[in-house]
Amino acid sequence: MLQCRNYFIVVSTYFYLLERIGFTGYSECEAGGGGEFKLRGCIINGILYGDTTLTGVNQTSTLVPDKFFLSQNYPNPFNPKTIINYQLSMFNYVTLKVYDATGKEVATLVNEKQNAGSYEVEFNGEGLPSGIYFYKLEAGDFVETKRMVLLK
């Protein structure tokens, strides 16, 4: 955990730099300091350190969809990997999270601002027990949840 001491650097520039080296879950810093930054995980020279649930998000199209849309994952049932596709009709802050049947969050696949377009994310359920899971996409006012089955 790092303490934010941001007296001379513009806050947005500071956040940009932190995002570029893998910091997530930060809170805004005030001019006099305060706020904390947590490193969930990062890749340095091709080696993954920290959170092993880090995933890549691939933009599959730059065409601007006319609506927000969350697709059913495929394959479904899956073991242990599945693909989730979604579309954004405008630039937005996006979260895509996976929950178990009790509602406990088991993974955060996306937690960032994204441009309009179509996206694809791989979810790896390795280490999780067989069962029903839910994935929830939130982008602005759009919220949708779908069900998937991990079958080992």
DRENPA-3360 file (N, C-alpha, C; in nm, 2 decimals, always signed):
BEGIN
1 = MLQCRNYF = +0.08/-0.12/+0.00/+0.00/+0.00/+0.00/+0.09/+0.12/+0.00 ~ +0.06/+0.22/-0.09/+0.14/+0.34/-0.09/+0.05/+0.46/-0.05 ~ +0.11/+0.55/+0.02/+0.04/+0.67/+0.06/+0.06/+0.78/-0.05 ~ -0.05/+0.84/-0.08/-0.05/+0.94/-0.19/+0.00/+1.08/-0.13 ~ +0.11/+1.13/-0.18/+0.16/+1.26/-0.14/+0.18/+1.34/-0.27 ~ +0.07/+1.40/-0.31/+0.06/+1.47/-0.44/+0.05/+1.62/-0.43 ~ +0.16/+1.69/-0.41/+0.16/+1.83/-0.39/+0.18/+1.91/-0.52 ~ +0.26/+1.85/-0.62/+0.30/+1.93/-0.74/+0.25/+1.87/-0.87;
9 = IVVSTYFY = +0.20/+1.75/-0.86/+0.16/+1.68/-0.99/+0.01/+1.69/-1.00 ~ -0.04/+1.71/-1.12/-0.18/+1.72/-1.14/-0.24/+1.58/-1.12 ~ -0.35/+1.57/-1.04/-0.41/+1.45/-1.00/-0.43/+1.35/-1.12 ~ -0.49/+1.40/-1.23/-0.53/+1.32/-1.34/-0.40/+1.26/-1.40 ~ -0.29/+1.33/-1.41/-0.17/+1.28/-1.46/-0.11/+1.18/-1.37 ~ -0.12/+1.20/-1.24/-0.07/+1.10/-1.15/-0.15/+0.97/-1.16 ~ -0.28/+0.98/-1.17/-0.36/+0.86/-1.19/-0.32/+0.78/-1.32 ~ -0.30/+0.86/-1.42/-0.26/+0.80/-1.55/-0.13/+0.72/-1.54;
17 = LLERIGFT = -0.04/+0.78/-1.47/+0.09/+0.71/-1.45/+0.08/+0.59/-1.37 ~ +0.00/+0.59/-1.26/-0.03/+0.48/-1.18/-0.10/+0.37/-1.25 ~ -0.20/+0.40/-1.34/-0.27/+0.30/-1.42/-0.17/+0.23/-1.51 ~ -0.07/+0.31/-1.57/+0.02/+0.25/-1.67/+0.11/+0.15/-1.60 ~ +0.13/+0.15/-1.47/+0.22/+0.05/-1.41/+0.14/-0.05/-1.33 ~ +0.01/-0.05/-1.35/-0.07/-0.16/-1.29/-0.14/-0.13/-1.16 ~ -0.14/-0.01/-1.11/-0.21/+0.02/-0.99/-0.36/+0.03/-1.01 ~ -0.44/-0.03/-0.92/-0.59/-0.02/-0.93/-0.64/+0.00/-0.80;
25 = GYSECEAG = -0.77/+0.03/-0.79/-0.84/+0.05/-0.66/-0.80/+0.17/-0.59 ~ -0.75/+0.27/-0.66/-0.71/+0.39/-0.59/-0.82/+0.49/-0.56 ~ -0.80/+0.57/-0.46/-0.90/+0.68/-0.43/-0.84/+0.81/-0.46 ~ -0.92/+0.92/-0.47/-0.87/+1.05/-0.51/-0.78/+1.10/-0.39 ~ -0.68/+1.17/-0.43/-0.59/+1.23/-0.33/-0.63/+1.38/-0.32 ~ -0.62/+1.43/-0.21/-0.64/+1.57/-0.19/-0.51/+1.64/-0.19 ~ -0.51/+1.78/-0.21/-0.39/+1.85/-0.23/-0.29/+1.83/-0.12 ~ -0.33/+1.81/+0.00/-0.24/+1.79/+0.12/-0.20/+1.65/+0.14;
33 = GGGEFKLR = -0.24/+1.56/+0.06/-0.21/+1.42/+0.08/-0.33/+1.34/+0.11 ~ -0.31/+1.22/+0.16/-0.42/+1.13/+0.19/-0.46/+1.04/+0.08 ~ -0.54/+0.94/+0.10/-0.57/+0.85/-0.01/-0.47/+0.74/-0.01 ~ -0.51/+0.62/-0.06/-0.43/+0.51/-0.07/-0.43/+0.44/-0.20 ~ -0.33/+0.38/-0.24/-0.32/+0.31/-0.37/-0.29/+0.16/-0.34 ~ -0.35/+0.07/-0.40/-0.33/-0.07/-0.38/-0.29/-0.14/-0.51 ~ -0.18/-0.21/-0.51/-0.14/-0.28/-0.63/-0.20/-0.42/-0.62 ~ -0.29/-0.45/-0.71/-0.35/-0.58/-0.71/-0.26/-0.68/-0.79;
41 = GCIINGIL = -0.20/-0.64/-0.89/-0.12/-0.73/-0.97/-0.06/-0.65/-1.08 ~ +0.05/-0.70/-1.13/+0.11/-0.63/-1.25/+0.20/-0.73/-1.32 ~ +0.23/-0.70/-1.44/+0.32/-0.78/-1.52/+0.45/-0.70/-1.55 ~ +0.56/-0.76/-1.50/+0.69/-0.69/-1.52/+0.78/-0.79/-1.60 ~ +0.83/-0.75/-1.71/+0.91/-0.83/-1.80/+0.85/-0.97/-1.83 ~ +0.72/-0.97/-1.85/+0.64/-1.09/-1.88/+0.61/-1.18/-1.77 ~ +0.64/-1.14/-1.64/+0.62/-1.22/-1.52/+0.50/-1.16/-1.45 ~ +0.40/-1.24/-1.41/+0.28/-1.19/-1.34/+0.31/-1.19/-1.19;
49 = YGDTTLTG = +0.29/-1.08/-1.13/+0.31/-1.06/-0.98/+0.17/-1.02/-0.92 ~ +0.14/-1.09/-0.81/+0.01/-1.05/-0.74/-0.11/-1.12/-0.79 ~ -0.22/-1.05/-0.81/-0.35/-1.11/-0.84/-0.34/-1.19/-0.97 ~ -0.37/-1.32/-0.96/-0.36/-1.41/-1.07/-0.49/-1.41/-1.15 ~ -0.59/-1.33/-1.11/-0.72/-1.32/-1.19/-0.71/-1.21/-1.29 ~ -0.60/-1.15/-1.31/-0.59/-1.04/-1.41/-0.62/-1.10/-1.55 ~ -0.70/-1.03/-1.63/-0.73/-1.08/-1.76/-0.71/-0.97/-1.86 ~ -0.70/-1.01/-1.98/-0.69/-0.91/-2.09/-0.83/-0.88/-2.15;
57 = VNQTSTLV = -0.85/-0.76/-2.19/-0.97/-0.72/-2.25/-0.93/-0.68/-2.39 ~ -0.99/-0.75/-2.49/-0.96/-0.72/-2.63/-1.08/-0.65/-2.69 ~ -1.05/-0.53/-2.75/-1.15/-0.46/-2.83/-1.16/-0.53/-2.96 ~ -1.28/-0.59/-2.99/-1.30/-0.67/-3.11/-1.35/-0.59/-3.23 ~ -1.40/-0.46/-3.21/-1.45/-0.38/-3.31/-1.45/-0.23/-3.27 ~ -1.41/-0.14/-3.36/-1.42/+0.00/-3.32/-1.55/+0.06/-3.38 ~ -1.63/-0.02/-3.45/-1.76/+0.03/-3.49/-1.84/+0.07/-3.37 ~ -1.92/+0.18/-3.37/-1.99/+0.22/-3.26/-2.13/+0.15/-3.26;
65 = PDKFFLSQ = -2.15/+0.06/-3.16/-2.28/-0.01/-3.16/-2.39/+0.09/-3.12 ~ -2.52/+0.06/-3.16/-2.63/+0.15/-3.13/-2.69/+0.13/-2.99 ~ -2.64/+0.03/-2.92/-2.69/+0.01/-2.78/-2.59/-0.07/-2.70 ~ -2.61/-0.07/-2.57/-2.53/-0.15/-2.48/-2.58/-0.29/-2.49 ~ -2.49/-0.39/-2.48/-2.54/-0.53/-2.49/-2.44/-0.62/-2.42 ~ -2.49/-0.72/-2.35/-2.41/-0.82/-2.28/-2.45/-0.95/-2.34 ~ -2.35/-1.03/-2.40/-2.38/-1.16/-2.46/-2.37/-1.27/-2.36 ~ -2.44/-1.38/-2.40/-2.42/-1.50/-2.32/-2.28/-1.55/-2.34;
73 = NYPNPFNP = -2.22/-1.59/-2.23/-2.08/-1.65/-2.24/-2.08/-1.77/-2.33 ~ -1.96/-1.80/-2.38/-1.95/-1.93/-2.46/-1.81/-1.98/-2.44 ~ -1.79/-2.11/-2.42/-1.89/-2.21/-2.41/-1.96/-2.20/-2.28 ~ -2.08/-2.26/-2.27/-2.16/-2.26/-2.15/-2.24/-2.39/-2.15 ~ -2.21/-2.48/-2.06/-2.12/-2.48/-1.95/-1.97/-2.48/-2.00 ~ -1.88/-2.44/-1.91/-1.74/-2.43/-1.95/-1.65/-2.49/-1.84 ~ -1.53/-2.53/-1.88/-1.43/-2.58/-1.80/-1.29/-2.56/-1.85 ~ -1.20/-2.49/-1.80/-1.22/-2.39/-1.69/-1.24/-2.25/-1.75;
81 = KTIINYQL = -1.23/-2.23/-1.89/-1.23/-2.10/-1.94/-1.35/-2.08/-2.03 ~ -1.40/-1.95/-2.03/-1.51/-1.91/-2.11/-1.49/-1.76/-2.16 ~ -1.56/-1.73/-2.26/-1.55/-1.59/-2.32/-1.67/-1.52/-2.30 ~ -1.66/-1.39/-2.26/-1.78/-1.30/-2.24/-1.76/-1.18/-2.34 ~ -1.86/-1.16/-2.42/-1.86/-1.04/-2.51/-1.96/-0.94/-2.47 ~ -1.93/-0.81/-2.49/-2.02/-0.70/-2.46/-1.99/-0.59/-2.55 ~ -2.10/-0.50/-2.57/-2.09/-0.38/-2.65/-2.12/-0.26/-2.57 ~ -2.05/-0.15/-2.60/-2.07/-0.02/-2.54/-2.11/+0.08/-2.65;
89 = SMFNYVTL = -2.22/+0.15/-2.63/-2.26/+0.25/-2.74/-2.19/+0.38/-2.72 ~ -2.13/+0.40/-2.60/-2.06/+0.53/-2.58/-1.95/+0.51/-2.48 ~ -1.85/+0.60/-2.47/-1.75/+0.60/-2.37/-1.81/+0.60/-2.23 ~ -1.76/+0.51/-2.15/-1.81/+0.49/-2.02/-1.71/+0.42/-1.92 ~ -1.74/+0.44/-1.79/-1.67/+0.36/-1.69/-1.74/+0.22/-1.69 ~ -1.66/+0.12/-1.70/-1.72/-0.02/-1.71/-1.66/-0.11/-1.60 ~ -1.76/-0.19/-1.54/-1.71/-0.29/-1.45/-1.78/-0.42/-1.50 ~ -1.71/-0.53/-1.50/-1.76/-0.66/-1.53/-1.71/-0.75/-1.42;
97 = KVYDATGK = -1.80/-0.80/-1.34/-1.76/-0.88/-1.22/-1.83/-1.02/-1.22 ~ -1.77/-1.12/-1.16/-1.83/-1.25/-1.15/-1.86/-1.28/-1.01 ~ -1.98/-1.34/-0.99/-2.02/-1.37/-0.85/-2.06/-1.52/-0.84 ~ -2.04/-1.58/-0.73/-2.09/-1.72/-0.71/-2.24/-1.72/-0.68 ~ -2.30/-1.84/-0.65/-2.44/-1.85/-0.63/-2.49/-1.78/-0.50 ~ -2.40/-1.76/-0.41/-2.43/-1.69/-0.28/-2.42/-1.54/-0.29 ~ -2.37/-1.49/-0.41/-2.36/-1.35/-0.43/-2.22/-1.29/-0.39 ~ -2.13/-1.38/-0.36/-1.99/-1.34/-0.32/-1.92/-1.31/-0.45;
105 = EVATLVNE = -1.85/-1.19/-0.46/-1.77/-1.16/-0.58/-1.65/-1.25/-0.58 ~ -1.63/-1.32/-0.70/-1.51/-1.41/-0.71/-1.41/-1.35/-0.81 ~ -1.44/-1.26/-0.89/-1.35/-1.20/-0.99/-1.40/-1.07/-1.04 ~ -1.30/-0.98/-1.06/-1.33/-0.85/-1.14/-1.26/-0.86/-1.27 ~ -1.33/-0.87/-1.38/-1.27/-0.89/-1.51/-1.24/-0.75/-1.57 ~ -1.32/-0.65/-1.55/-1.30/-0.52/-1.61/-1.34/-0.42/-1.50 ~ -1.25/-0.31/-1.49/-1.28/-0.21/-1.40/-1.20/-0.08/-1.45 ~ -1.26/-0.02/-1.56/-1.18/+0.09/-1.63/-1.28/+0.16/-1.72;
113 = KQNAGSYE = -1.23/+0.28/-1.77/-1.30/+0.35/-1.87/-1.27/+0.29/-2.00 ~ -1.38/+0.28/-2.09/-1.36/+0.22/-2.22/-1.44/+0.30/-2.32 ~ -1.38/+0.30/-2.44/-1.45/+0.37/-2.55/-1.56/+0.28/-2.61 ~ -1.65/+0.35/-2.68/-1.76/+0.27/-2.75/-1.70/+0.16/-2.84 ~ -1.76/+0.05/-2.85/-1.71/-0.06/-2.93/-1.75/-0.19/-2.88 ~ -1.70/-0.30/-2.94/-1.73/-0.44/-2.89/-1.61/-0.49/-2.83 ~ -1.63/-0.57/-2.72/-1.52/-0.62/-2.64/-1.53/-0.76/-2.61 ~ -1.42/-0.83/-2.58/-1.42/-0.97/-2.55/-1.33/-0.99/-2.43;
121 = VEFNGEGL = -1.37/-1.07/-2.33/-1.30/-1.10/-2.21/-1.30/-1.24/-2.18 ~ -1.18/-1.30/-2.14/-1.18/-1.44/-2.10/-1.19/-1.45/-1.95 ~ -1.27/-1.54/-1.90/-1.28/-1.57/-1.76/-1.22/-1.71/-1.74 ~ -1.13/-1.72/-1.64/-1.07/-1.85/-1.61/-1.12/-1.89/-1.47 ~ -1.20/-2.00/-1.47/-1.26/-2.05/-1.34/-1.18/-2.15/-1.27 ~ -1.05/-2.17/-1.32/-0.96/-2.26/-1.25/-0.95/-2.23/-1.10 ~ -0.96/-2.33/-1.02/-0.95/-2.30/-0.87/-1.09/-2.28/-0.81 ~ -1.19/-2.27/-0.89/-1.33/-2.25/-0.84/-1.40/-2.38/-0.85;
129 = PSGIYFYK = -1.49/-2.41/-0.76/-1.57/-2.53/-0.76/-1.68/-2.53/-0.88 ~ -1.72/-2.64/-0.92/-1.83/-2.65/-1.02/-1.95/-2.58/-0.96 ~ -2.03/-2.52/-1.04/-2.15/-2.45/-0.99/-2.20/-2.35/-1.09 ~ -2.30/-2.28/-1.04/-2.36/-2.17/-1.11/-2.29/-2.04/-1.07 ~ -2.26/-1.96/-1.17/-2.19/-1.83/-1.14/-2.27/-1.72/-1.22 ~ -2.26/-1.60/-1.18/-2.33/-1.49/-1.25/-2.22/-1.38/-1.28 ~ -2.24/-1.32/-1.40/-2.15/-1.21/-1.44/-2.24/-1.09/-1.46 ~ -2.19/-0.98/-1.42/-2.26/-0.85/-1.42/-2.18/-0.74/-1.48;
137 = LEAGDFVE = -2.24/-0.68/-1.59/-2.18/-0.57/-1.66/-2.25/-0.44/-1.61 ~ -2.17/-0.34/-1.57/-2.22/-0.21/-1.54/-2.15/-0.11/-1.62 ~ -2.22/-0.02/-1.69/-2.16/+0.08/-1.77/-2.26/+0.20/-1.77 ~ -2.23/+0.30/-1.68/-2.33/+0.41/-1.67/-2.46/+0.36/-1.61 ~ -2.57/+0.39/-1.68/-2.70/+0.35/-1.63/-2.73/+0.20/-1.67 ~ -2.65/+0.15/-1.76/-2.67/+0.01/-1.81/-2.62/-0.09/-1.71 ~ -2.71/-0.18/-1.67/-2.67/-0.29/-1.58/-2.74/-0.42/-1.63 ~ -2.66/-0.53/-1.65/-2.72/-0.65/-1.69/-2.64/-0.77/-1.63;
145 = TKRMVLLK = -2.71/-0.87/-1.59/-2.65/-0.99/-1.53/-2.69/-1.11/-1.60 ~ -2.60/-1.20/-1.63/-2.63/-1.33/-1.69/-2.57/-1.44/-1.61 ~ -2.62/-1.56/-1.64/-2.58/-1.68/-1.56/-2.49/-1.77/-1.65 ~ -2.39/-1.83/-1.58/-2.31/-1.93/-1.65/-2.28/-2.05/-1.56 ~ -2.24/-2.16/-1.62/-2.22/-2.28/-1.54/-2.08/-2.33/-1.56 ~ -2.01/-2.35/-1.45/-1.87/-2.41/-1.45/-1.89/-2.56/-1.41 ~ -1.85/-2.64/-1.50/-1.87/-2.79/-1.49/-1.74/-2.86/-1.50 ~ -1.69/-2.91/-1.39/-1.56/-2.98/-1.39/-1.58/-3.13/-1.39;
% end
